[in-house]
Amino acid sequence: MYATTRRSWLQTSGCGFGSLALGSMLALDSVRADSRTAQSPASLVEQQPMFPARAKRVIFIFMQGGPSQVDTFDYKPQLIARDQKTIDFVGVRTATFGKSSQRPLMKPLWKFQQHGQCGQYVSELFPEIAKHVDDLCFLKGMHTEGVAHGPSTLFLHTGATNLVRPSLGAWLMYGLGTENQNMPGFVQLQPSDTKGGPRNYSNGFLPSVCQGTAIGRANRSINDMTIAHIQNPELTPAETRERFVLTQQLNKAQLNRRHHPDDQLEAVIKSYELAWRMQAKAPAVLDLNQETAATQQMYGIGHAKTDSFGKQCLLARRLSESGVRFVQINYADESPTPRWDQHSNMPKHMDHATATDKPVAGLLADLEQRGLLEDTLVWWGGEFGRTPFSQSNNGRDHNPRGFTVFLAGGGVKKGFSYGATDEIGHEAVEGKVHMHDLHASILHALGIDHEQLTYKHAGRDFRLTDVYGRVVNQIFA
């Protein structure tokens, strides 16, 4: 008969209490436990790229809802000339898929003008970004999957609209690790709880340490854009350290009692260690007051219309500068519809452009003056574009067939435009770039072959671009 000694009982109970603390964190991932293999790292040590990289990090500026390409960067004289004339349009939504109908064309609501030495056309919506066109690379032949916000947003982030798949940021964590062990390697600022929600920054079936860290939430105050409980004001530094050491001892004792590798448990232990290190590093990084008044002014901070997004953009620069590999800035939900989703009120685009134009321009200027733009890839864009014909008199419908994004830094060509939509800005016809192609090109800029970055799960090798995608070599200098 097994005899329980006082010592063994205390050891078992101690580890048991530790298990209770870990239980809730492990429960959510338990359904994926069978996919963990020896390839699952418990920590994100920086790894060398597969080939010489042009960029070290990415800042993605997500314009949720779908900005209209024909009202922003895709100048179409024929659309202006044919205003109010009807066209035969073949539907892309479920109710109208494959059906033809007559729709009236609607010219852009804002005037276009050429800017910079490259002569790029930009509408009146973005006067500040227009000043940086000689540093930008426009992809005007974009097309994607999905016609509703949910599927298209999920596809933009994960390369898939079905199953639970890892996000782009998680793939970068898996492929390259992190530059800084004192901060998360993948951060989402003010992410949306809808249109994919946490799946947009999930690790999916990749190791748990690859998931993104959310700071703030869409539709909440910008003052909530912080990491809760990063410090405990009721404990002295010595007391905090004592509790941390004890907790880690219990957790590691629990790990040592197991007879097989446990990626989830190791990831939780590593997350505690990261949280401990972040207590010393993160508060200073998150403190925007350390920036000069001139820098804050550059981002539009302190002005009612630009303050919120300006703070996101400035924090993105500070996070990138501190070694965060992938930072996503979200101009996200505005109840009841996503912000750029103007089906019946295109003039609302001006409000969103005003809120984001100066902050984005400030970020580009700040990165360049600090020497960070050279090895930082900046990506601006939405999940799809909008139709050149009108909807509800002065709105535009979703358009996954042709839209525009722009890139900057990270080795892309400056003052360059690649691809084109047709004469009215409806469908990509030249230099077509699918979202899979954009993902492949972003990985390429960071020194990763998208066909070689794979993870074995459920009996097959998965990758971000699935079995598709090509690197758009024409956009690199």
C-alpha positions in Angstrom: 0.0 0.0 0.0 1.3 3.5 -0.9 2.3 5.5 2.1 1.9 9.3 1.9 4.6 11.1 3.8 4.1 14.7 5.1 6.8 15.8 2.7 5.3 14.1 -0.4 1.8 15.4 0.5 3.2 19.0 0.7 5.0 18.6 -2.6 1.9 17.2 -4.3 -0.4 19.8 -2.8 2.0 22.6 -3.7 2.1 21.5 -7.3 -1.6 21.0 -7.2 -2.2 24.6 -6.3 0.2 25.6 -9.0 -1.9 23.5 -11.4 -5.0 25.4 -10.4 -3.3 28.6 -11.4 -2.3 27.2 -14.7 -5.5 25.4 -15.4 -7.6 28.2 -16.8 -4.8 29.3 -19.1 -4.3 25.8 -20.5 -7.9 24.9 -20.9 -8.5 26.9 -24.1 -5.6 25.2 -25.9 -6.3 21.7 -24.7 -8.3 20.8 -27.8 -5.1 21.3 -29.8 -2.8 19.3 -27.6 -2.5 16.4 -30.1 -0.8 18.8 -32.7 2.2 19.6 -30.5 5.4 18.1 -31.6 9.1 18.4 -31.0 9.1 21.4 -33.4 7.2 23.5 -30.9 9.5 26.0 -29.2 8.7 27.0 -25.6 10.5 30.4 -26.1 11.1 32.6 -29.1 14.8 32.9 -29.5 15.7 35.1 -32.4 16.4 33.0 -35.5 18.3 33.8 -38.7 16.3 34.4 -41.8 16.5 31.8 -44.6 18.2 34.3 -46.9 19.4 38.0 -46.6 16.4 40.0 -45.4 15.4 43.5 -46.5 13.3 44.1 -43.4 13.5 43.1 -39.7 10.0 44.0 -38.7 6.5 44.9 -39.9 4.1 47.6 -39.0 0.6 46.9 -40.4 -1.8 49.8 -40.5 -5.2 48.1 -40.9 -8.0 50.2 -42.3 -11.0 48.0 -41.4 -14.1 48.2 -43.6 -12.5 48.8 -47.0 -11.4 52.3 -48.1 -12.5 53.1 -51.6 -9.6 52.9 -54.0 -11.3 55.1 -56.6 -11.7 57.9 -54.0 -8.2 57.7 -52.6 -5.2 56.5 -54.7 -6.6 54.9 -57.9 -7.3 57.9 -60.2 -9.7 57.0 -63.0 -10.5 59.7 -65.5 -13.0 57.4 -67.3 -15.0 57.0 -64.1 -15.3 60.8 -63.9 -16.3 61.1 -67.6 -18.9 58.3 -67.3 -20.4 59.5 -64.0 -24.1 58.3 -63.7 -23.9 56.1 -66.7 -25.0 52.5 -66.1 -22.9 49.4 -66.5 -23.7 45.7 -66.4 -22.3 44.4 -63.1 -22.0 40.7 -62.2 -22.7 40.3 -58.5 -20.2 38.8 -56.0 -22.4 38.5 -52.9 -24.4 35.4 -52.1 -27.7 36.7 -53.1 -26.5 38.2 -56.4 -23.6 35.9 -57.3 -23.3 35.4 -61.0 -26.3 37.6 -61.7 -26.0 40.7 -63.9 -27.6 44.0 -63.1 -27.5 47.6 -64.2 -25.7 49.9 -61.8 -24.9 53.7 -62.2 -21.3 54.7 -62.0 -20.4 57.3 -59.4 -17.3 59.5 -59.8 -15.0 60.1 -56.9 -16.3 62.6 -54.4 -12.8 64.3 -54.0 -10.5 65.8 -56.5 -7.2 64.1 -57.4 -3.8 65.8 -57.9 -0.4 64.5 -58.7 2.3 64.7 -56.0 6.0 64.2 -55.6 8.6 63.5 -58.3 6.9 60.2 -59.1 3.7 62.0 -60.0 1.4 59.7 -58.0 -2.2 60.8 -57.9 -3.7 61.2 -54.5 -7.2 62.6 -53.7 -7.9 65.4 -51.3 -8.6 62.8 -48.6 -4.9 62.4 -47.8 -3.0 65.7 -48.1 -0.4 64.6 -45.5 0.3 61.1 -46.9 0.5 62.7 -50.3 3.7 64.4 -49.2 5.4 61.0 -48.8 4.5 59.4 -52.1 8.1 59.3 -53.2 8.7 56.9 -50.4 5.7 54.7 -51.1 5.1 51.6 -53.2 1.4 51.3 -54.4 -0.1 48.0 -55.3 -3.1 48.9 -57.4 -4.0 45.4 -58.7 -4.9 43.8 -55.4 -7.7 41.2 -55.2 -8.8 38.8 -52.5 -11.2 36.2 -51.2 -14.5 36.8 -49.5 -17.0 39.6 -50.0 -18.2 40.1 -46.4 -16.1 41.8 -43.8 -15.7 38.7 -41.6 -14.3 36.3 -44.1 -12.2 38.9 -45.9 -10.7 40.2 -42.7 -9.9 36.7 -41.5 -8.4 35.9 -44.9 -6.2 39.0 -44.8 -4.8 38.0 -41.4 -4.6 34.2 -41.7 -4.7 33.4 -45.4 -7.9 31.3 -44.9 -11.6 31.8 -44.3 -12.2 28.3 -42.7 -10.8 26.4 -39.8 -8.6 28.0 -37.2 -5.4 29.1 -38.9 -2.3 31.0 -37.6 -2.1 34.7 -38.3 0.6 36.4 -40.3 2.2 37.7 -37.1 2.2 34.3 -35.5 4.0 32.8 -38.6 6.6 35.5 -38.3 7.1 34.6 -34.6 7.5 31.0 -35.6 9.9 31.7 -38.4 12.0 34.4 -36.9 11.4 34.6 -33.2 11.8 37.9 -31.4 14.5 40.6 -31.3 13.8 41.4 -27.7 13.2 39.0 -24.8 11.8 41.8 -22.6 8.7 42.6 -24.8 6.2 40.5 -26.8 7.3 39.8 -30.4 3.8 40.3 -31.9 1.5 43.1 -30.7 -2.0 44.2 -31.8 -3.1 47.7 -30.8 -6.8 48.3 -30.3 -7.9 45.2 -32.1 -11.6 44.5 -32.9 -13.5 41.8 -31.1 -15.5 41.1 -34.3 -14.8 40.2 -37.9 -12.5 37.4 -36.8 -11.7 38.9 -33.4 -8.9 37.2 -31.6 -8.4 34.7 -34.5 -6.8 37.6 -36.4 -3.9 37.5 -34.0 -4.1 33.9 -32.9 -1.3 31.3 -33.0 -3.8 28.8 -34.3 -2.0 25.4 -34.3 1.4 27.0 -34.0 3.2 26.9 -30.6 1.4 28.9 -28.0 4.2 31.4 -27.6 3.6 32.6 -31.2 0.2 34.2 -30.4 -0.2 38.0 -30.5 -0.5 40.3 -27.4 -3.5 42.6 -27.6 -3.1 46.1 -26.1 -6.4 47.9 -25.8 -9.6 47.1 -27.6 -11.5 48.8 -30.5 -14.4 51.0 -29.3 -12.7 51.6 -26.0 -11.0 54.7 -24.8 -7.4 55.3 -26.1 -6.5 55.6 -22.4 -7.2 51.9 -22.1 -4.4 51.1 -24.6 -2.1 49.7 -22.0 -1.2 46.4 -20.4 -3.4 45.9 -17.3 -1.7 45.1 -14.0 1.8 45.5 -15.4 2.8 46.6 -11.9 1.4 46.0 -8.5 1.6 49.2 -6.4 0.8 47.3 -3.2 4.0 45.3 -3.3 7.6 46.3 -3.1 9.9 45.1 -5.8 11.4 42.6 -3.4 8.0 41.2 -2.5 7.0 41.0 -6.2 10.2 39.1 -7.0 9.7 36.7 -4.1 6.2 35.9 -5.3 7.4 35.4 -8.9 10.2 33.1 -7.9 7.8 31.0 -5.8 5.2 30.7 -8.6 7.8 29.7 -11.1 9.3 27.1 -8.7 5.8 25.5 -8.4 5.1 25.7 -12.1 8.5 24.1 -13.0 8.0 21.4 -10.4 4.6 20.6 -12.0 6.3 20.5 -15.4 9.1 18.2 -14.1 6.5 15.7 -12.8 5.2 15.1 -16.4 6.7 12.3 -18.4 6.4 14.0 -21.8 7.0 17.5 -23.3 4.1 19.9 -22.7 4.3 22.9 -25.0 1.3 24.6 -23.4 2.6 24.4 -19.9 6.1 25.5 -21.0 4.5 28.4 -22.9 2.6 29.5 -19.8 5.8 29.4 -17.7 7.6 31.4 -20.4 4.8 33.9 -20.5 5.2 34.4 -16.7 8.9 35.0 -17.2 8.2 37.5 -20.1 5.6 39.2 -17.9 8.2 39.5 -15.1 10.7 41.1 -17.5 8.1 43.4 -19.0 7.5 45.0 -15.6 10.8 46.7 -15.9 10.7 47.4 -19.7 7.1 47.8 -20.8 5.9 50.8 -18.7 8.6 53.0 -20.2 7.8 51.8 -23.8 4.1 52.5 -23.3 4.6 55.9 -21.8 4.0 58.3 -24.7 4.7 61.3 -22.4 8.4 60.5 -22.8 8.2 61.9 -26.4 8.8 65.5 -27.1 6.0 67.9 -27.8 7.2 68.3 -31.4 7.1 64.5 -32.0 3.6 64.2 -30.5 2.5 67.1 -32.7 3.9 65.3 -35.7 1.4 62.5 -35.0 -1.6 64.8 -34.4 -1.6 63.9 -30.7 -3.5 66.6 -28.7 -5.9 67.3 -31.5 -9.4 65.9 -31.1 -9.7 64.3 -34.5 -6.3 62.7 -34.7 -5.4 62.1 -31.0 -6.6 58.5 -30.7 -5.1 57.1 -33.9 -2.0 59.3 -33.5 -1.3 57.6 -30.2 -1.6 54.2 -31.8 0.9 55.2 -34.5 3.4 56.6 -32.1 3.2 53.6 -29.8 3.7 51.4 -32.8 7.0 53.2 -33.5 8.1 52.9 -29.9 7.3 49.2 -29.9 9.1 48.6 -33.2 12.1 50.5 -31.9 12.2 48.3 -28.8 12.4 45.1 -30.8 8.8 44.1 -31.4 8.8 42.1 -34.7 5.2 42.7 -35.8 2.9 45.6 -34.7 -0.6 46.0 -36.1 -2.4 49.3 -35.7 -6.1 49.0 -36.0 -8.5 51.7 -37.2 -11.2 49.3 -36.4 -14.9 48.9 -35.4 -17.2 51.8 -35.2 -20.6 50.5 -34.2 -22.8 49.4 -36.0 -20.5 49.0 -39.0 -16.7 49.0 -39.7 -15.3 52.5 -40.1 -14.6 52.6 -43.8 -17.8 50.7 -44.7 -19.8 53.4 -46.4 -22.7 51.7 -48.3 -24.9 54.8 -48.2 -22.7 57.7 -47.0 -19.5 58.1 -48.9 -18.8 61.6 -47.5 -18.1 59.8 -44.2 -14.8 58.7 -45.8 -13.6 62.2 -45.1 -14.0 61.8 -41.3 -11.9 58.6 -41.4 -9.3 60.1 -43.6 -9.0 63.1 -41.3 -8.5 60.8 -38.3 -5.7 58.8 -39.9 -3.9 60.9 -42.5 -1.7 63.0 -40.3 -0.9 60.1 -37.9 0.2 57.8 -40.7 2.2 60.6 -42.3 3.8 61.3 -38.9 4.7 57.6 -38.5 6.4 57.5 -41.9 8.3 60.7 -41.2 9.4 59.6 -37.8 10.6 56.2 -38.9 12.6 57.8 -41.7 14.3 60.4 -39.5 15.2 57.7 -37.0 16.7 55.4 -39.6 14.1 52.8 -38.9 12.2 52.9 -42.2 15.0 51.2 -44.1 14.5 47.9 -42.3 10.9 48.3 -41.3 8.2 47.3 -43.7 5.1 49.4 -43.4 1.8 48.1 -44.9 -1.3 50.2 -45.2 -4.6 48.8 -46.4 -8.1 47.3 -45.8 -9.6 43.8 -46.3 -10.9 44.8 -49.8 -11.9 47.9 -51.8 -15.2 49.4 -52.9 -17.2 49.4 -56.2 -17.0 52.3 -58.7 -20.8 52.3 -59.0 -23.1 53.8 -56.4 -25.2 52.0 -53.8 -28.1 53.7 -52.0 -27.4 56.9 -54.1 -24.1 58.0 -52.4 -22.5 54.8 -51.1 -20.3 52.1 -52.5 -20.5 48.3 -52.0 -17.7 45.9 -51.1 -15.2 45.1 -53.9 -12.7 42.2 -53.5 -12.0 42.2 -57.2 -9.7 45.3 -57.3 -8.3 47.6 -54.7 -5.2 49.4 -53.6 -2.7 49.1 -50.7 0.6 50.7 -50.2 4.0 49.6 -48.7 6.9 51.6 -47.5 10.5 50.8 -46.3 11.7 47.2 -46.1 13.4 47.2 -49.5 10.4 48.0 -51.6 10.7 50.5 -54.5 10.1 54.1 -53.7 7.7 56.3 -55.6 6.5 53.2 -57.5 3.1 52.0 -58.6 2.5 48.4 -59.6 -0.6 46.9 -61.2 -3.8 48.4 -62.3 -7.5 48.1 -62.3 -9.7 48.5 -65.4 -10.6 51.9 -66.7 -13.3 52.5 -64.1 -11.4 51.0 -61.1 -13.5 47.9 -60.7 -11.4 44.9 -61.4 -7.7 44.2 -61.2 -6.4 43.6 -64.8 -2.7 44.3 -64.8 0.0 43.3 -62.3 -2.6 41.4 -60.3 -1.6 40.7 -56.7 -3.7 38.3 -54.7 -3.7 38.5 -50.9 -1.7 35.2 -50.9 0.9 37.0 -53.1 1.1 39.9 -50.7 1.7 37.5 -47.8 4.4 35.7 -49.7 6.1 39.0 -50.6 6.0 40.2 -46.9 7.6 37.0 -45.8 10.2 37.4 -48.6 11.1 40.9 -47.4 11.9 39.4 -44.0 14.1 36.7 -45.5 11.5 33.9 -45.4 10.6 31.5 -48.3 6.8 31.2 -47.9 6.9 27.7 -49.4 9.5 26.5 -46.9 7.9 28.0 -43.7 5.7 25.1 -42.8 4.2 23.4 -39.8 3.0 19.9 -39.6 -0.5 19.6 -38.2 -3.3 17.0 -38.5 -1.1 14.9 -40.8 -0.1 17.6 -43.3 2.3 20.5 -43.7 0.6 23.9 -43.4 1.9 27.3 -44.5 0.5 30.8 -44.5 -0.1 30.8 -48.2 -1.5 27.3 -48.3 -0.6 25.9 -51.8 -0.8 29.3 -53.5 1.1 32.6 -53.5 4.0 34.1 -55.4 6.6 36.7 -54.5 6.0 39.9 -56.4 9.6 40.6 -57.2 8.8 43.6 -59.3 8.1 45.7 -56.2 11.5 45.2 -54.6 14.4 47.6 -55.3 
